[in-house]
Amino acid sequence: MRERLSMHRGHIYDRAREECAELIMAICKARRFGLHKYHPAAPELGDNEKQIRHEIADVRQVCDELERFLGDPIYKEPRDAE
């Protein structure tokens, strides 16, 4: 089994899962409290819309990294499930 740690932390699969979960949490928070609300204890972080946009950027970045890890499906044989 090929193991690869991401630039930031842990295996790429774990990082992808974590970043997707963070986006889901940001979306749930905006749905519950409102898109333009912010946490009163941390207004410097911006409103929920800003947090969603930040998490989208993180998910895009980790998806690019995951695609590089998986390789080009056109030229590679499918890998057995790990």
BELZI-V20172 format. One record per backbone hydrogen bond with DSSP energy under -0.5 kcal/mol. NH is the residue of the N-H (numbers start at 1). CO is the residue of the C=O. If there is no record, write none. Layout:
[[NH:CO] [NH:CO]]
This chain:
[[3:1] [6:10] [12:4] [15:11] [16:12] [17:13] [18:14] [19:15] [20:16] [21:17] [22:18] [23:19] [24:20] [25:21] [26:22] [27:23] [28:24] [29:25] [30:26] [31:27] [32:28] [33:29] [34:30] [37:34] [42:39] [45:42] [46:43] [48:37] [49:35] [51:47] [52:48] [53:49] [54:50] [55:51] [56:52] [57:53] [58:54] [59:55] [60:56] [61:57] [62:58] [63:59] [64:60] [65:61] [66:62] [67:63] [68:64] [69:65] [70:66] [71:67] [73:71] [75:72] [76:72]]
